[in-house]
Amino acid sequence: NGSSSGLIRVGLNKNGNTFRLYVEDDGPGFDLRSIRKKSSGLKLIEGLARQLHGQFDVIRTPKTRCIVDFS
């Protein structure tokens, strides 16, 4: 729609013993299941999340946010 500002936000939050690392933008997002086998970058992030005994997820609304939760 042309209204995207092109900003990328990165954050790290702590809630008790759990950390949440996220990267967020205003882009249209993607379906994690359909792109998982095609993207070597996502495979790398999922592998790193497993090494941290964490979980990787993508949320598409209201903004595209990739999240890694770990302890």
Rosetta blueprint (number, residue, H / E / L):
1 N L
2 G L
3 S L
4 S L
5 S L
6 G L
7 L L
8 I E
9 R E
10 V E
11 G E
12 L E
13 N E
14 K E
15 N E
16 G L
17 N L
18 T E
19 F E
20 R E
21 L E
22 Y E
23 V E
24 E E
25 D E
26 D L
27 G L
28 P L
29 G L
30 F L
31 D L
32 L H
33 R H
34 S H
35 I H
36 R L
37 K L
38 K L
39 S L
40 S H
41 G H
42 L H
43 K H
44 L H
45 I H
46 E H
47 G H
48 L H
49 A H
50 R H
51 Q H
52 L L
53 H L
54 G L
55 Q E
56 F E
57 D E
58 V E
59 I E
60 R L
61 T L
62 P L
63 K L
64 T E
65 R E
66 C E
67 I E
68 V E
69 D E
70 F E
71 S L
